[in-house]
Amino acid sequence: MMNELIDKVWEGVTLDLNYKNKAYIHAMEFESVYDYSEQYKVNGNPTVWKYMELEKLDSILNNKALFFAKPGAFIDPLEGSYSNWDLKHYKGYQIITSREYMRKVQEFSAISCWHMNDYESAGMWDLYLNSKDGVAIKTDYTSLLNSINDLRYRVFSGKLQYVDFNKEMTSADIYDTLYYKRKSFIHENELRLMVIASRYNHLYLEKIFERDNVPSYEWDEKMAKLEEESYEFSHENGNLISCDINKMIEKIYVSPKSSQEVVNQVKLMVTKYGFSPEKVVQSDLYKDFIY
C-alpha cells in the first residue's frame, strides 16, 4: 500500500546490525544497477501528489520532514518479493534468497510513495482517507527531489514497474524488487523515493563542504559520521527525512468532501508553521455545474 504507517515515535531506533554488512553489500549492488538502468528514469517533470489525513500533514509541517516507511510496514504481503516467475525459473540458483533474509536486508531501507498524475485523482481520495477529511500535497518531480536536504542519504527515485507475477520477472536484486508491484496496483501510478542506510550522495556532500569552507582533510571523517548516523532510524516503522517544505509544497488540496470549517482548519494549521494560507485550496472535484 502506498500510504505510510506511523504508529509510535521512537528516538534513534537502531537497525538489526547483525545484517549490516550484508545490507551494505546489497545496497552497493543496487546502486550500481540504479546508476546504469533506464528503468528508473522519470521523463520530463511530472506533477506528483501525496494524499493523507490531516494529522500526517501536521507531522510534515511540524518536523519539516517526510516520513519514509520501512517496506515491512506496507500492507501488501508481496511488497519487495520475487515473482512466481522468478521462483520457477531461478529455482536452485543462489540468486534466490529466503523471504526472511530479504525482509531483514530491506529493513535497512525506507520509502516514500507519491502518485503521478496531471490531475487530482478521485480514486486516490477514496483509497487513502479513512474519513471524508484529508489533504493532498501537490508538487512536481524536480521540486520534490530538490526539497530533500537530509545529508545522511542519497535519494533513489523511480516509477514503479507493474508486472504479472505469474508471467513476468521482477529482479534478482533485493532492493530492486522494491520497484516492482503486481498489476493489481497499476492504478496507483506510483513514484517511489527510497533511502538506504550507508548510501549517501558523495558528490553532493563535497559541494556542501566546499560551500561551507570545510577543510578537505575533514571530509572523509564527516562522511563516515553521516554514514554511521544513517543506521539510526527515527521510528520503529521508518525514518523521518528532513526536507525544505517551502520547496516541496506547491499547493495543498483539501478533500472535496470536507466542509469549509475543515478548509479553515487547514489554513490555520499552515499559518501556524509560517506558510501562506493561499497555498491551501479546496478541491472542486465534485462541484456541480450551474446551467
Backbone torsions as a table, in degrees:
resi	resn	phi	psi	omega
1	MET	NA	143.3	-175.7
2	MET	-71.3	-35.2	-175.5
3	ASN	-65.7	133.4	176.8
4	GLU	-81.6	158.2	-178.3
5	LEU	-116.3	130.2	173.6
6	ILE	-126.9	107.0	-177.4
7	ASP	-98.6	-35.9	-173.9
8	LYS	-156.4	138.7	179.3
9	VAL	-83.4	134.0	177.5
10	TRP	-125.6	152.6	179.1
11	GLU	-107.5	117.2	175.1
12	GLY	60.0	55.3	177.9
13	VAL	-74.0	120.0	-179.0
14	THR	-88.4	136.9	178.5
15	LEU	-72.2	167.8	178.6
16	ASP	-72.0	96.0	-172.1
17	LEU	-72.0	-4.6	172.5
18	ASN	-63.5	-23.6	-180.0
19	TYR	-104.8	10.1	-174.7
20	LYS	-58.6	-49.9	-177.1
21	ASN	-66.2	-39.9	178.8
22	LYS	-65.1	-43.5	179.9
23	ALA	-64.1	-36.8	179.0
24	TYR	-62.0	-44.5	180.0
25	ILE	-64.6	-45.7	179.6
26	HIS	-64.9	-34.1	178.8
27	ALA	-66.0	-41.6	177.2
28	MET	-64.5	-40.3	178.3
29	GLU	-61.5	-44.0	179.1
30	PHE	-63.5	-41.9	-178.4
31	GLU	-60.4	-39.1	179.4
32	SER	-68.0	-36.5	175.6
33	VAL	-66.3	-45.0	-177.3
34	TYR	-60.8	-42.6	-174.5
35	ASP	-67.6	-23.1	-174.3
36	TYR	-118.3	5.3	-178.0
37	SER	-100.7	137.7	176.1
38	GLU	-78.9	-14.4	-175.8
39	GLN	-57.1	-36.4	-172.8
40	TYR	-86.5	-10.9	-174.9
41	LYS	-65.7	132.7	176.2
42	VAL	-104.5	116.3	-176.8
43	ASN	-75.1	136.4	178.2
44	GLY	68.8	-151.9	-178.7
45	ASN	-134.0	73.0	-173.6
46	PRO	-66.0	153.7	172.4
47	THR	-74.6	136.5	179.5
48	VAL	-129.9	151.7	-174.0
49	TRP	-131.2	151.5	171.7
50	LYS	-133.6	116.7	-177.4
51	TYR	-96.3	136.6	-175.0
52	MET	-162.0	167.4	174.3
53	GLU	-82.4	165.1	-173.6
54	LEU	-61.2	-35.8	-177.8
55	GLU	-62.4	-34.1	-179.4
56	LYS	-73.6	-34.2	174.4
57	LEU	-64.0	-42.1	178.6
58	ASP	-60.6	-39.1	178.9
59	SER	-64.0	-43.0	179.5
60	ILE	-62.0	-46.4	-178.1
61	LEU	-67.7	-40.6	-177.8
62	ASN	-69.2	-44.0	-176.9
63	ASN	-86.8	-12.8	-172.5
64	LYS	50.5	49.1	-175.5
65	ALA	-157.6	152.2	173.1
66	LEU	-98.9	141.3	175.3
67	PHE	-87.4	122.6	174.2
68	PHE	-103.0	124.4	-175.4
69	ALA	-92.3	144.5	171.2
70	LYS	-65.2	146.1	178.5
71	PRO	-55.3	-32.1	-179.4
72	GLY	-68.2	-12.2	179.6
73	ALA	-86.5	-8.9	-179.2
74	PHE	-78.8	152.4	-176.2
75	ILE	-76.7	-36.7	-177.6
76	ASP	-62.9	116.9	-177.0
77	PRO	-67.6	-18.1	-179.6
78	LEU	-98.3	11.1	176.2
79	GLU	-62.5	121.4	177.7
80	GLY	69.8	38.5	179.2
81	SER	-122.5	169.9	172.4
82	TYR	-74.1	158.0	175.2
83	SER	-86.6	167.6	175.0
84	ASN	-60.9	-34.5	177.9
85	TRP	-61.3	-45.0	179.1
86	ASP	-58.7	-48.1	-175.9
87	LEU	-63.5	-35.2	-179.3
88	LYS	-73.6	-44.8	-172.6
89	HIS	-85.5	-22.6	-179.6
90	TYR	-106.9	13.2	-178.8
91	LYS	-58.1	128.9	179.8
92	GLY	93.1	-13.6	178.2
93	TYR	-87.8	149.2	-177.1
94	GLN	-72.7	-11.6	-179.1
95	ILE	-70.3	-20.0	177.5
96	ILE	-90.1	120.6	-179.0
97	THR	-110.1	169.6	-178.6
98	SER	-70.9	155.7	177.4
99	ARG	-61.0	-39.7	-179.7
100	GLU	-61.7	-43.2	179.5
101	TYR	-63.9	-43.7	178.3
102	MET	-58.6	-45.4	-178.6
103	ARG	-62.3	-40.8	-179.7
104	LYS	-63.4	-42.7	-179.8
105	VAL	-69.7	-42.7	-178.3
106	GLN	-67.3	-18.6	177.0
107	GLU	-64.1	-14.3	177.3
108	PHE	-85.6	3.6	177.6
109	SER	-117.3	164.2	176.2
110	ALA	-149.2	149.8	-165.6
111	ILE	-132.8	141.5	171.0
112	SER	-121.2	130.6	-172.9
113	CYS	-112.9	135.9	-178.4
114	TRP	-133.0	154.8	-178.8
115	HIS	-104.5	124.6	179.1
116	MET	-92.1	124.1	-178.6
117	ASN	-170.4	137.2	175.8
118	ASP	-66.6	-24.5	-176.7
119	TYR	-126.1	160.7	174.9
120	GLU	-66.9	155.4	-172.6
121	SER	-114.4	123.1	175.8
122	ALA	-62.5	-37.7	179.8
123	GLY	-63.8	-40.4	179.6
124	MET	-67.1	-37.6	176.1
125	TRP	-57.9	-46.5	-176.3
126	ASP	-71.1	-34.1	-172.7
127	LEU	-76.9	-35.5	-169.6
128	TYR	-113.3	14.3	173.3
129	LEU	-119.2	130.9	178.1
130	ASN	-82.8	-9.3	177.2
131	SER	-141.2	-175.4	-179.1
132	LYS	-76.0	-15.0	-176.6
133	ASP	-98.5	138.0	178.8
134	GLY	172.6	179.3	-177.6
135	VAL	-137.9	165.0	173.1
136	ALA	-133.8	125.8	173.8
137	ILE	-82.4	129.0	175.6
138	LYS	-108.2	131.5	176.2
139	THR	-151.7	-166.1	172.8
140	ASP	-129.0	164.4	-172.7
141	TYR	-56.4	-48.0	-177.1
142	THR	-65.1	-44.8	-179.8
143	SER	-63.1	-39.5	179.4
144	LEU	-61.5	-50.1	-179.3
145	LEU	-63.7	-43.0	-178.2
146	ASN	-69.0	-18.6	-178.3
147	SER	-77.9	-22.4	-175.7
148	ILE	-79.8	119.1	-173.7
149	ASN	-124.8	24.4	178.5
150	ASP	-80.0	111.5	-173.3
151	LEU	-70.1	-13.0	-177.5
152	ARG	-72.3	-20.5	-168.8
153	TYR	-133.0	147.4	162.0
154	ARG	-87.5	139.2	179.7
155	VAL	-100.2	120.8	174.0
156	PHE	-94.5	132.9	-177.5
157	SER	-133.0	147.3	178.4
158	GLY	-176.5	157.4	175.6
159	LYS	-80.5	134.0	180.0
160	LEU	-67.0	148.2	175.0
161	GLN	-100.1	126.7	-179.6
162	TYR	-105.3	117.8	-172.9
163	VAL	-130.4	161.9	173.8
164	ASP	-82.7	110.1	-174.7
165	PHE	-65.7	-15.5	178.0
166	ASN	-89.5	-20.1	-173.0
167	LYS	-123.5	-11.7	-174.5
168	GLU	-129.3	155.2	-179.9
169	MET	-86.8	157.8	170.3
170	THR	-103.7	-94.5	179.7
171	SER	-158.8	152.7	174.5
172	ALA	-82.4	-14.6	-178.6
173	ASP	-83.3	129.5	-172.8
174	ILE	-62.9	-39.7	178.6
175	TYR	-80.6	-30.6	179.6
176	ASP	-63.9	-30.9	179.2
177	THR	-60.6	-21.4	-179.8
178	LEU	-73.2	-3.7	176.0
179	TYR	-106.5	18.7	175.5
180	TYR	-125.7	139.8	173.0
181	LYS	-140.8	166.1	178.4
182	ARG	-71.5	155.4	-179.3
183	LYS	-61.0	-19.7	178.3
184	SER	-60.8	-19.5	-177.2
185	PHE	-105.2	12.8	-172.8
186	ILE	-63.8	-23.4	178.9
187	HIS	-64.0	-19.2	-179.2
188	GLU	-72.9	-25.1	-179.5
189	ASN	40.6	61.3	-165.6
190	GLU	-86.9	133.7	163.9
191	LEU	-97.6	126.2	-175.6
192	ARG	-116.3	127.9	172.1
193	LEU	-104.3	138.7	-178.7
194	MET	-139.2	139.9	170.3
195	VAL	-118.8	149.8	179.1
196	ILE	-132.7	132.3	177.4
197	ALA	-53.8	134.5	179.5
198	SER	89.8	-13.5	-179.3
199	ARG	-97.7	109.3	175.4
200	TYR	-121.5	163.9	-177.4
201	ASN	-89.0	97.0	-173.8
202	HIS	-59.4	-48.9	-177.5
203	LEU	-65.9	-39.1	178.9
204	TYR	-64.4	-42.1	179.2
205	LEU	-63.1	-39.2	178.5
206	GLU	-61.6	-39.5	177.4
207	LYS	-64.7	-40.1	178.2
208	ILE	-63.9	-45.2	-179.7
209	PHE	-63.5	-39.9	177.4
210	GLU	-64.4	-43.0	179.4
211	ARG	-61.0	-39.2	-177.0
212	ASP	-90.8	8.7	177.8
213	ASN	57.4	38.9	176.0
214	VAL	-78.2	126.6	179.5
215	PRO	-56.1	138.8	-174.9
216	SER	-61.1	-28.3	-179.1
217	TYR	-71.6	-9.2	178.6
218	GLU	-97.3	-8.4	-172.8
219	TRP	-61.8	-48.6	-177.0
220	ASP	-60.5	-41.7	-179.6
221	GLU	-64.4	-42.0	-180.0
222	LYS	-66.8	-39.8	178.1
223	MET	-65.8	-39.4	178.4
224	ALA	-63.6	-37.4	178.7
225	LYS	-67.4	-42.1	177.9
226	LEU	-64.1	-38.7	177.9
227	GLU	-62.3	-43.2	179.4
228	GLU	-64.5	-39.3	179.4
229	GLU	-67.7	-21.6	-179.1
230	SER	-67.6	-16.3	178.4
231	TYR	-86.1	-1.8	178.4
232	GLU	-100.4	101.8	177.0
233	PHE	-86.8	148.2	-175.3
234	SER	-81.1	-20.2	-177.0
235	HIS	-133.3	157.1	177.0
236	GLU	-62.6	-34.9	-176.7
237	ASN	-102.8	10.4	-179.8
238	GLY	166.6	-156.1	-170.4
239	ASN	-149.1	137.3	173.1
240	LEU	-82.4	125.7	-179.1
241	ILE	-114.1	117.6	-173.7
242	SER	-67.1	145.9	179.8
243	CYS	-153.7	161.9	176.6
244	ASP	-87.3	103.2	-174.1
245	ILE	-64.3	-35.0	179.6
246	ASN	-62.3	-37.9	177.2
247	LYS	-70.5	-35.4	-171.6
248	MET	-76.9	-43.2	-170.4
249	ILE	-91.4	116.6	171.8
250	GLU	-87.8	-50.6	178.0
251	LYS	-144.4	155.3	172.1
252	ILE	-119.0	113.5	-179.8
253	TYR	-92.7	129.7	174.9
254	VAL	-91.0	142.6	-176.6
255	SER	-48.1	139.6	178.8
256	PRO	-64.8	-15.7	-179.9
257	LYS	-93.6	-5.1	-177.7
258	SER	-78.8	154.6	178.5
259	SER	-82.5	167.7	176.3
260	GLN	-62.1	-30.7	178.2
261	GLU	-61.1	-40.0	178.9
262	VAL	-69.5	-38.9	176.5
263	VAL	-58.3	-45.2	178.6
264	ASN	-64.0	-36.3	178.4
265	GLN	-62.6	-42.7	179.6
266	VAL	-66.7	-38.9	178.3
267	LYS	-63.7	-40.0	176.4
268	LEU	-65.6	-38.1	179.8
269	MET	-61.0	-50.1	-177.1
270	VAL	-68.7	-33.3	178.0
271	THR	-64.1	-38.3	178.9
272	LYS	-57.7	-31.9	-178.3
273	TYR	-99.5	13.6	172.9
274	GLY	87.0	15.8	178.8
275	PHE	-100.0	153.7	178.7
276	SER	-74.3	131.0	177.1
277	PRO	-64.6	-13.8	178.7
278	GLU	-68.0	-16.2	176.9
279	LYS	-75.5	-12.1	-177.3
280	VAL	-97.0	124.2	176.2
281	VAL	-133.9	152.0	174.9
282	GLN	-93.0	135.5	176.7
283	SER	-60.0	136.3	175.8
284	ASP	-105.7	26.9	-174.5
285	LEU	-55.6	-38.1	-176.3
286	TYR	-107.5	16.3	179.3
287	LYS	-70.9	136.3	-178.2
288	ASP	-81.8	148.1	173.0
289	PHE	-83.9	143.3	177.5
290	ILE	-99.9	121.1	178.6
291	TYR	-152.4	NA	NA
